[in-house]
Amino acid sequence: MTRQDSTVSEGLPADNKVPLAGGPAAGAQLTPAMRQYVQFKQQYPQYVLFFRMGDFYEMFWDDAILCSRVLGVALTARSKGENAIPMAGVPFHAVEGYLRRMLAAGHKVALCEQTEDAALAKGVVKREVTRLLTPGTLTDESYLDGRSDNYLAAVSEGMTSQSGQRTGLAWVDLSTGACLGMSGTRQEVLDELSRLRPVETLVAEDVTGAPGPLRQALRGYAVTQRPGWQFTAHQAQQEVRKQWGADRAAGFGFEQDDPALHGVAGILAYLQETQKVSVSHIQGLRRHRIEQYLLMDGGTWRSLEVDRTVRSGGTDGSLLSVVDKTRTAMGGRMLRNWLRYPLTDVEHIRSRQAAVAALVGSADVLKGLLAALDTVCDIERIAGRVAVGRCVPRDLAALGRCLLAVPELVAAAGRWLGAADVLSELIEAEEFCKRVGAHVSGAVVADPPAHLREGGVIATGFDAELDRLRRIGAESQKWLADYQGQLAAKSGITTLKVAFNRVFGYYIEVTDTHRAKVPVEWTRKQTVRNAERYITPELKKFEEEALTASERGIALEQHLFEQVRQYLLPQIGQLQELAGALARLDVLCGLAALAIERRYIRPTVVPDRVLDVVGGKHPVLEVQLGTRFVPNDVHFSEGDRLQLITGPNMAGKSTFIRQVALIVLLAQIGSFVPATSATIGVADRLFTRIGANDELHEGQSTFMVEMTETANILNNATDRSLVVLDEIGRGTSTLDGLSLAWAISEHLAGTVACRALMATHYHELTELGRRFTGVKNLNVAVREWQDQVVFLHQIVEGAADRSYGIHVARLAGVPLVVLERGRQLLGELSVQHTARPRISRSKRAEDSGQMELFVDPVTEVRRLLKSPDADGLSPEQLLATIRQLLQ
C-alpha cells in the first residue's frame, strides 16, 4: 500500500497562516498536501476529516489523537522534532468498519477523496469532500439496524399566538424516504421525540451562547446546531418548492407559518449539505396528526417497555420482542411504528382485525405467504440507496430476485380477502415487478461480489462489448494458439511461435533458418540470438486489447451499473409504494402467526367507555413463565372510574396493571390479544406512572420525577383515557404520600372520570370504595400457612388489610435477626398507630364533595359527647371510645 503526497515539502506563504484548533501553529511550514488538509478541515471543523492519501485515509492533529483513542489505531507522527504532526491512518479498503465505529461513538466524519489519478497529477493531487457522515444521514446497510428506523429530526419554536407558543417537529428517515411533521405544545413535541428516539436532532443555533428552555428540554438527545436562517418561513417556502415543486404547503396540510415547516427546511438544507447528491426519493411531506393515535408520553413508553427494557436498554424482554413475527426488515420497522402509534379510529382498527382474522382462519394461505415473504428483501432501503447513488451490486441482485418473486407471493395469497387493500396494491404492481425485475436480474449476476472495483457484477449477455472484453481475457491463450497455427500454415514456417514478455509485449519469433519465408507485411520488432521477432497488425490489436481488457471491462461494468441505477431512478416512487404494501402484508401475517402460536383472541373494539377482559395475560411474562402465569380479569363498565389494587409486594399488582395497559395497546394496533375474551373501549391517551427513577443531572429527585409525571397525567387525561398508577406517593413521608395519593385518587375518580388502575400499599385509600360510586377495591389473594405466605397472583374483589412486607423480606434473604426485630417493631407501631384514618365530613368538605381525611381528635370527642349515641354507652365504653379517638 502507498501513501500519496507523503514526501512533498513546501512552506506556507507568510500571508497564508492557518489558525486551526488543534492544528498547526501560526507561521508553521506545511507541505502542499497538508495545506490542502487544513483548508478542508477549516470548511468542516465539526467533522473528523478522513483525508485520502493513496491507499490510506489519514487523520492529523486532534483528529489523529481522537481516532487513535476511538479506533485503537497507532498514533504516529509526520515530520520530526518541534514540527512533528500527530498522525493516524486506516486502509481505504477497510474504511467502512472504522466509519461505523466512529459514528457509533457519536462522531461525525467528512470523507475527503482523491478526484484525480495520482500518477497523472501535476503537483498535489486534487481532492474533494464527497460525503459527510452523521448519525441521522446514513443509508448504507452496514451502518443501520434493519428493524429500526433511523430518524433525523428537527425542532423549532414558532411565534406565540392566542393559543400559546407552538413548537414544530419534523423528522425524516433518509434510508427510506419517510418525511413527516407536526406542531403542538412543547410537551407534545417532547412526547413524540421520546417515541421516535431520533439518532440526531437539529436545532437553530443559539446566538446568545446560553442554552434556552428548548435546548434544556432536549438534553439527552444528540443535538446538532444549525444556522438560524435555515429555520425560517422564507427558507421553508424555498425548500418546499425545491424539493416537491409546491409553492405553498397547504397541499400537505400545513399552514404557511407552521413551525413544523421550519424544521422541514432545516432538515432539507442539512441533507443537501451532507449528501452532495439529490434526495429526490424523500416522499411527499405528511402531516402527523396526534389525535388519530393513542397518545403516550415518554414515561409511559419507557415504563411499559414497548420496544426496549428499562434495565438493559435492549429489545430482549420488551413487548416488541415477543409479538414480532415479521419475516422482513420492512415489516419489522412497520410493526414497531404500529406499536409506536396505536389507532383511535374504531373502523380502522376493525379493518386490521378482519385481515388478521382471515389469515388466522386460512392456515394454508398463511403458511404460503410466510414462506413467500422470506424471499422479500428490504426494497424500501435499497430504493433509498439507489436514489442517493450508494447502492451496491448485492442490492440490485436482491432487488431483481425480490421483484420477480412478487407474482408468486400474490399467487400464494389465493382467495384470501381479509386484506383486500394490500392484495389489490400487489396485484396492480405485478406487471411493474415483472418488467423491472427482469431488467435488473438480466443486468446483474445472481451472486455478485460486494463491490464494483474488481468486476464480475454485470451478467453475461447484457452488453456485447463487455462480453467481448471478457472473452479476450478468458480466451487469450486459445486465440494465441489459433493465431499461431494460422500464421504457420499461411507462411509455411512450422517452427514459428507467438510469445509475450513484459518489455516488448506480444511478438512472432522466427529462427534465422526461416527468415526468407517471412511475409513482407510483418514488421520486425527485435533481433535476438539466432532469431528475429516480428509484429503484425492483428497481433498489435490483440495486444492492445488483451493488456487493457480487464481494466476496460471493469470500467465498462461501472458504467453499465450506473445505467441500471439510472433506469431505476424513475421507479423509486413505485418501489416505495410496493415496499409499503409488502410491509403491511408482513405485519398482518406476523400478527396472525402470533395469534395462532399464542392462542390470542380477537377483541371486540368499541367506541364506548368500557374495558372488560376475561383471562387476560401479560404478553411478555406469559412467554417467560409459560403455564405458571396466572391470568386475571378486569371489568370497567360505563360508570366505573377507579380500581384500587392492594396486597403484598411480589404478588402481582404491578404485573396486573401493566398487562391491562399492554392488552389495550395491542388491541388498538389491530392485533389479537392474550385473553379468553375481551371488549375494549378505545382510549385516547394511555398514561402510566410506574417505578422510581430520578433525573439528578437535571436536579430532579425521584419524588420530583414522580410528581412531574403525575402532574402531566392529572392535567392531560380525559374521561376516555386509561391511567395506570403504581405506588403513588411512596417517595416522601408516609403522611405526605398518603395525603397526595388520596387527593390524586379523588381527582381521577371525581373530576377526570377516566378509567384508572392504581396499585397501592396505602390501605387507607380503600375507604374511597365506600365513599365514591365508580370506585372499586381489588386485592391480590394470598394464603398463609405456618408463618409462610403463598402468593396466588389472583386479583379478587375486596381490600387487603396488610402488605406482608416482612414475609417478602424473608424471601429476599434478609438476615433473621433483622426480620425478628422488624416483627417486634411492627407490633409496637401497630399498637401506637390507628389502623385506619379517621374520616368525617365537615360542612366545607360536604360542600366540595370531598372527604376530610385527617381531623382534630378533640373535635371528634366533642362531636361524640354531643351525639345521641353517647347516651347509650356505659362509662367504660365511653372512656374506651374517647381513648381511641385521642390516640
N, C-alpha and C positions, 0 to 999 in steps of 0.2 A: 504494500500500500504506500501511497505517496501523500505528502502534504505540500500543496501548491503554495507559491509565494513565500516560502519559508526562509529564503536566503536573500531576498531583495532588501536593500538598505538605502534609505533616503530620509533626510531630516525634514521636519515640517518647517515651512517658512515662518519667519518670526511673527507675521501678522495672522497666522492661522493657528493660534493656540487654542486648545480644546479643553474647556472646563467640563469635567465629567466626574460625577461622584464615583469614587472607587476606581477611577480611570487614571490616565496619565497626568503627571504634574504639568503645570503651565510651562511652556517652553521645551517640553520633552521632545527628543528626536525620535520620530517614528518612521517605519518603512511605509511605502505606499499602501500595502495591504492592511497594515494596522491603522493607518489613517482612514482607510475605507471602512474598517470595522468601527472605528469611533464615530464616524458620520452616521452609520446605520443605528448605532446604539443611542445616539442623540435623538434620532427620529422616534425610537421606541424605548424610552427609558424604563417603562414599567414591565418590559418583557425581558426574559433571559434570551440572549441572542445566540442562536446556533449558526455559526459562520462557516460555510462550506469552503474547505481548502483541500482540493484533491479528493482523496478517499476518506477524509475525516470531516466532522463538524467540530470546530474549535470554539472554546469559550475563553475569555480573558478577564483579568482583574476580578472584581467582585463576583461576576457571573461564574468564573472558573472556580472560585472558592466555594460558592453555593453548590455548583454541580458536583464538585468533589465530595461534598458532605451528603447531598441527597442521593447521588447515583453511585457513590462508592468508587469513582474512577480516580486514577492517580492525579495528584496536583503537581505539575512540573512548572518550569519557568522558561520564558522566551528571553533570550539575552542573558547577560551575567551582571553581577555586581549591583550597583545602585540602580541601574536601569532595568533590572530584572522584572519581567511582567508575568504574574501568575497565569498559568495556562492549564486547561484540561480539554480533553477531546474524546469523542466517541466515533466508531466506524460508521460510515454513511449507510452501509447495508444493514446495520443492526439498530438504526436510529429509532425505529418505531417503539421498541421496548423501552428505551431511555425516555422518549417523549411521554409514554404512558406514566412512567414513574414521576416525572416532573409535574404532570398535570394532577396526578393523584395526591401529590404533596401540596397542591394548591398554588402552583406557579404557572405563569403564562409564558409561552415560548414564541419567539419570532424566528422563522426559518429563512435564512439568507442563502440563496443558491447561486452557483456559477451559471451565468447565462451565455457563456461562450466557451468554446473548446480551449482549454489551457494551452494545448500545443500550438494553436493558431493565434493566441493572444499576443498583442504587441504591448508590452508593459504589464501593468497589473490586470488581472483577469476581471472582466466585467461581472458584477453581481447585482442581485436584486432580492429584496424581501418578498417572497412569493406567497407566504401564508403566515397568519397569526393564529396560534392555537390557544384557546381559552376553554375552561370547563363547559361553558354554555354554547360553544360553537363547533362542537365535534360532530362528525358524520361517519368516521371510519369505524367499521365493525369492531376492530380490536380495542377501541377505546371505550366502547359502550356496553352496558348490560342490556341484552336483547329484550328482557322482560320489564324494563323500567324506562319511563320517559326521561328525556334529558332536556329539561326546560331552562331556557334563558328568559328571565322575567325583567320587567322594568316597572318601577313605582314612581308615580309623580303626583304632586299635590296640586289641586285645582284652586280656583278662586272661591272665596267664601260667598255663599248665596243665602237666600232666606232659609233654605233647608239646612244650612250649615256648610262647613267645608267638605268638599268631596275629594276623595283620593282615587287616583286612577291606577289600574293594574293591567298590564299586558304581558302575555307570555307566548313564546314560540319554541317549538322543537324543530331545530334546523334539520335534524336527521329524518323527519317525517313530513315536514311542511305544515304542521298544525299551527294555527295562529288565532289567539282569542284575546278578548279584552273585556274589562268591566270597570265600573266605578261605583263607589259607595262610601261608607264611613271608613275611617282609618282602621277600626276594629274589624270590619267586614273584609277589608283587604288583607289584613294580617291573618285572619282565619283562613282565607283562600291560600295564602302563601304557606301556611302550616300544612295544608293538604297537598299542595303542589310540590313542595320542597324543591324549588329551583336550584340548580347547581351553581348558578351565577345570577346576580340581581343588579341591574343598572339603576343608578340614581343620578340626578343632576348634582354636579359638584357644588359644595358649599363654599362660596367665596369668602365667608367670614372666617373660615378655618375652624369654627366650633360646631360640632355635630348638633343638629336640631332635633326636635322630637321625633321626626320620621326616622332619622339615622339611628337614634337611640332605640326606637322600636324594632329596627332591622338588625340589631345585634344578634349574632348567631348565624346570620346568613353571609354568604360570600358576596360582598358588595363591591361593585366596580363603579367608580365615579366617572361621569362623562360631562362634556361641556354643557352648560345650562341651555345654550341656544338650541340644542338638539331636542329639547323637551318643550317646545313652544307650539302654539296653534298654527303659526305660519309654516314652521318646519313640518308639522303633521300634514298639512294640506299638500305640501310639496312631495313628501314621501309617499302618501297615499296615491297621488296622481302618478308618480314614477313607478310604483310597484304594481298597481292594479288598474291604472288608466282611468280613475274616477276623480271627477272634480270635487265631489262632495262625499262626506262619509255617511250621509243619511241612508244610502243604499245598503250599508252594513248595519244599520240600526243605531247609529251614534249621532248625537247632536254635535254640531261643529266645534263647540268649546268643551267637549267631554275630555276630562283629564286622561282617560284611558288612551285616547288618540295620541297624547303627548308621549306616553310610554311606548306606543307602537312606533312613533317617529324615532325615538331613541334607539329602539331595537334595530330598526331597518338601517339606520345610519351606522350602527355598530357592526352589523353583518356585512355591509358594503366595505367597511374598512378592514375587517379581519379576513374576509373570504377572497377578496381580489377577483371574484367572478360573480356572475349573475346568480341571484337567489330566486329566480322566477318560479321555482316549484312551490314556494310558500303559498298555501291555499288562501282563498278569499277570507278576509278578516271576519270572524264570527263574534257576535256579542254574547257573552256569558251572562245568563240571567239567573241569579241565585235563587229566585223564587220558584224556579222549576225543579229544584233539587232539595233533598233533605239536608239541611244545613247542620254542620258540626264544627265547633270551634276547635282550636288547636289542642286544648286539654282533653276534649272528648276523643279526638282522633288518636292521641297518644295513649290514653288510658284504656281504650278498647283494643289497642294493639291490632289495628285493622291490617296494616301491611308490614309492620315490624314490631318487635317486642321492646319493652322498656328496658329490660335487663341487659340484653345483648346488642340491641340496635339492629339485629339482623332479621331476615324474613322468617326463619325457622321458629315455629311456635305461634306465628301470627294467624289471624283469620285467613288471610290470603293464602298462606302456605297449605291450609287444609281444604280449601274449596277450589283451588286452581287445578283443573283437569284439562286445561287447554293444550293443544298439540303444537301451536306455532308461537313464535315470539310476538307476532302482531296480536294474536288472541290474548296472550298473557298481559300485554300492555293495556288492551281494551278492558279486560276484566278488572285490572287494577283501577282503571278510570271509572268503571261502573260502581265499584266499591267506594271510590272517592266521591262519586256523585249519584247516590240513590235517587230515584224518581219520586215525585209527589203527585203526578197525574195518574189517576186510577186506571184509565183506559190504556195508557202506555204500558203500565206495569202488567196489566192483564194480557196485553198482546205478547209480551215477552214470555209470560207464563204459558200461554197457549202453545207457543213454539216449543218450549221445553217439554210440555206435556205430550205433544205429538211425537217427539223423539223418544220420550220415556215409553210410550206405547208402541214404538216401532223399533224393537231391539235390533233387528237385522239391518234396517236402514242406518241406525246409529252406528253400528259396528262398521258398516261400509264407509260411512262418512269419516269416522275417526281414522280408519286406515288411509283414506284418500288425503286427509289433512296432513298426514305425516310427510307427504311429498311437497307440501307448500312451503316455500321459502319466505324470507322477510321482504316481500315485494315493496312494502312501504319505505323501508330504509334503503333498499337498493335503488329505488326511484330517486330518493334524495341524493344518493351519491352520484348517480348518473347526471342529475341536474347540475351539481356543482363540480363535475369533472373529476371525481375521486373514486369512481368505480374501478374495480379490479377484474381481471379475467374470470375469476370464480364467481363474481357477482352475476355477470352476464350468462355464464353457463347455467347457474342455478335458476336465473330468471327464465331462460328458454325452456328448461325442463318443467318448471312450475306452470308456465302458461299452457304448455301442451297437455298438462295433466288436468287442467280445469274442466274440460268436457267430460273426463272420466269421473270427476268429483260430482258434477251435475247429474250424471247418469246414476251414480251411487245413491243420490237422494231419492230416486224412484218417484213414488207418488206422495212423498212427504209434503203436506200442505201447511204444516204448523208455522213455517217461516216463509210464507209466500213472497214477502217483500225481498228477503235475502235471495231466495231462489230466482226470482224474476230478474234481479240485477245480474246474477251469474249467468243466467240463460241469455240475456241480452249481450253479455260480454263474450260469449263463446266464439263468435267469428273473429272478434278482435284478438282473442287469445291464440286462436289457431294461426292467424296471419302473422302477428308479431312474434309468437313463439317459434314458428317455422323459420322466420328470417334470422332471429338471434341464434337458434340452435344450428342453423346452417352456416353461421358465421364463426362460431366459437366451438372448439373441441369440447367433448363431454367432460373431460377431466383435465382442465388446463393447469399450467403452473401458477404460482401465486402472483408472479409479476410479469410484466411485458418485456423486461430488459433482456431476457435470454431467448425470446421467441417461443415457437411451439404452441401458440394460442389460437391462431386462425385455422379453421378447418380446411382440409383438402377439398378442392373443388369450388371454393368460394371465390377465388381470384386466380385467373390463369397465369398471370405474371409471377405471382408468389409460388404457384405450383412449379413453374419452370425454374425459378431460382432454387427451389428445394431439390428439384431433380438434378440440377448441376452439382450441388453439394453431395447429394446421395449417390449419384451415378457417375461421378467424375472418373473414377478408375475404370469403369466399364467403357466410358466414352473414349478414354485414352487408349485402351486396348483395341477397341474397334478402329479407332483412327490410325493407330499404328499398323493394323492389318491392311487397311485401305491404302496407306502410303506404300507399304511394301509391295502390294500387288500391282499398284499403278506404276511404281518406279522400277520394279524388278530387283530392288535391294532388300533381300530377305533378312539381312542381318541388322538393319537399322533398328533403333529403339527410340521411343519417346520417353523423356525423363524430366525431372524437375530438381532444381536446387534453389536455395534461398537467395543466392546472389543474382543469378541470371534468369530465374523463373523457369518456364517450360521451354524445351528445345528438342530438336531431332538430331540424334547423333549418328554420323556415318563414318565408318573407318576409311582410311586413305585408300584402301584397296578398291572401294566402290565410288570414289569421288567423281569419276567421269560420268556416272549414271545419275547424278543429282540433277533434277529438273531446274531449268533456268529461273522459274518463278519462286524457288526457295531463296531465302535471304540468309547469307552467312552471318552467324551471330558471334561465334567464338572458335578459336583454334586451340586444340589440346593435343597432347601427345598421341600420335598415330590416328587422329580423328579430327573431323570438323563438326561443328554444331550449327544447326540451321533453325530458322523460324518460318512459319507460313502464316498468311492472313487468318486462316481458320484457327490455327493454334494460338495466335496472338489474341484473337477474340475470345477464345475459350479461357485463356489465361486471365484476361481482364475480368471475365465474368466469374470464373472459379474462385479467384482470390478475393473477390468482393461479394460473392453471392450470399454468404452468411450475414455479413453486415447489412447489405442491401435488403435482405429478406427480413431481418429484424426491424429495420426502419419502415419497410412496407407494411409489416404487421401492425406496427404502432399507428400508422396512417389508417389502415383498414379498421382497426379497433375504434379509432376516433370517429370514423364514418358510421360505424354501428351505433356509437353513442349519440351522434347527431341524428341518426334515424329515430332513436328512442325519445329524444327531447320533446317532440310534439305529442308524444303519447303519455307524458308524465301525468297529466290530469286523469286520464282513463286508468292508468296504473294505480293511482291513489284511490280512485273510486272502487276498483276491483279489490284492492287491499282492504278497504273498509268493509266490503261485503264479506270477504273471506274471514276477516277477524270476527265479525258478528256471528257468522256461522260457527266459527270455532268456539266462541264463548257459549253459545246456546248448546252446542254439542257437549261441551265440558260440563255445563250445569246439569244436563240430562244424565250424563255419566255419573256425576256426583250424586244425583237423586237416586239412581239405581243402586249404586255401590253402598250408600249410607242409609238407604230406605227413608229418604226425606219425603215429605208430603207437600202437596200443593196447597198453600194457604189461601183462604178467602180474603181478598183485599177489598176493603170498603171505605167510603169516604167518612163514615161515622166515627164518633169519638169512643171507640171500643177497643179492647185488647183482650182476647180470650185464647189462651194457649193451653192445650192439654198434653201432658207428657213431653214438655219442652226440654231440650238438652243444650248444653254449651257446645257449640260446634267444634271447638279446639279440644276441650277436655274429654269430650266423648271419644275422640280418636286416641288420645293418650291413655285413657283409663279403660276403654272398651266396655265390657259388661258391668264393670264395677261402678260406672257412673249412674247416679240416681236421678231420674227425670223428675220434673216438677211442673206444676200448673201455675198459671197466673190468670186472674179474672178481673178485668176492668169493664164494668157496664158503663152506660152513657153517663150516669150520675156519679161514678166513682172518681176520686181525685188523688188520694194519697194512701199508700200502703206502707206501714211501718214494720220492718222485719227486725226482731230482736232474737237473741240467742247467743250461744258461746262462740268464741273465736274458733276457727278451723272447721266450723260446722257447715259452711257453705253459703253464708249470707251474700258475700261479695260475688261468688260464682253465680248465684241465682239472679241478682240484679243485672250483672253483665250479660248473662245469656239472654235475658229478655231484650236488652238493647241490641244484641247481635242478631237475634231472630227477626226483629223489626227491620234492621238494616238489610239483611238478606232478602226478606220479603219485598222490600221496596226497590231492589235491583231486578226483581222478576224471578228470583231463584226459589226453588223449593226449600223447605226449612226442616230442621231436626225436631220433629214433634209428632204426636199422634194425630192431632187436629189443631187447626189454628184459624182464627178470624182476626184480622189485623186492620184496625183503622189507621189510615195513612197519617203519619206525623209530619209536621212541617219543619220541626227542629228536634235534634237529639242532643241532649246535654248530659254530661257525666261529671261528677266530682269525686274522684277516686284516688286514693294513695296520698303519700306525704312527700312532696317534692319542694325543694327550695330553689330560689334564684339568687344566691348570695352575690353573684357577680353583678347583679342589678340592685343589690341592697334589700332584697325581699326575703324574709324568713319563711319557713314552712307555713306558718299560720297566715302570713300576709298573702302568700300564693293561694292558699285555701280560700281565704275571704275574697280575694280578687276574682277567682273563678266562680265563687258562689254569687258575687255581685253581678257578674255577667249573666248568670242564669236568671236571677230574680228580675233583672232589668230587661231581658230579651225573650224569655219564654212566653208562649201564648197558650191559650186553652187547648190547642191542638199539638202541643209539644209533648215529648216524652223526656222526663227528667229522672236521672239515676244518681242517687247520692249515697256515699259510703262514709259513715262516721263523721258527719259534720260536727264541728266544734271541739274536736279532740286535741287541737293544737294549743289550747290555752287552759286556764284553770277550770276546775270542774263546774263551778257556778257560772262563770262566764260562758263556757262552752254549752252548758245546758240551757242557759237563757237564750243564746243565739240559735241553738238548734230548735228550741221551742218556737221562737219568733219566725224563723225561716220556714218551719213546717206549717205554721199558721198561715203565713203569706202564700205559700204554694197551694194549700188547700182552700183558703178562703178568697184570695184576691186573684191569683193566676188561674186557678181551677184547671190545671193541666193534669196529665197522668204522671204521677211521680211515685218512685220506689225509693225508700230510704232505709238503709241498714244502719242500726244504731245500737250502742250499749247503754244509752240513757233510757232506762226503763221507765223513767218518769214521763216520757213522751207518750207512752201508751194511753195515758189519760185522754189524749186527743181523740182516740177512737170512741170514747164515751161521750165526748162533748160536741163533736162535729159530725154532721152527716157527710158521707162520701169518704170518710177516713176509716181504714180497716187495719187491725192488728194481725200480724203474722209472726210466727216464730219457727225456729229450726228445732225439730224434735230430737231429744236425746234420751238415753236410758242410763240410769245409774245402777251400779252393781258392785258391792264390796269396795266402796270408795273409788271405784273406777267409773269413768263416763264414756259412753259409746255414742258417737255422732251418727245419727241416722241419715243426715243430709236431706231430710224430707221437710218441705215447707208446709206447715199446717196453720190453721186459724188459731188466734189467741195470742196472748202476750207472754213472753218469758219473764221469770222473776229473778234470774241471776245469769251471770256470764261465764261461770266455770273457769275463771282465769287461772286459778292455781292448778287446776287439772291440766290445762293446756301447758302451763309452765313445766309441770312434771314430764309431760310427753316430750317437751323440748330439751330435757336433760338438765334442768336447774337443780343444783345440789339439794339434797333432802333437808339439810339444816335450814336452808333458806325457805324451802316450802313450809316447814313446820312453823317457822317464825311468821311467815305470811298468813298461815291459818290463824295463828294466835292474834295477830293484829287485825285480821278481818273480823274476828269475833268481837274484839274490843270496839272497833269502829262501828260495827253494826249496832251495838248497844247504844252508842252515843249519837247515832245518826238516824233520823226518821227514814223509813224505807221509801216513803213516797212524799213528794212535796205537798204542802197544804194548799189547796186550791179553793178559792172563793170568788164570788163576783161582787165587785164594788159597783156603785152606780156608774162610775166612769167607764169601767170595763164593759158593763152591760150596754151602755150607750154606743160603745165602739164595736160591740160584737166580739170582743176578745176576752180571754180568760186571764185572771190575775194569778200569776204563777207563785210569787212569794208575797206573804202578807205579814203584818206585825202581830206576833203572838199575843201581846197584851190586848190588842183589838179583838182577837179571836176569843179570848177569855171573857171579855166584856159582852161580846155578842152571845156567848154560850149562857152567861148568867141571866141575860135578858130574855133568852129563848124559853118558850113554854116547855121545851123538852127537859130543862133543868129541874122542873118541879117533880118529875117522875124518877129522878136519880137519888139513890141513897147517898149519905155524906161520903162514904168510902168510894163509891163510883164517881161522884162529882170531883173528889180530890184526885183520883187517878186520871180522870179526863183532863183536869187542869194541868197536872204534871206533864202529861203527854203534849199538850199544846205549848207548854213553856220549854220543852226540850229544844 
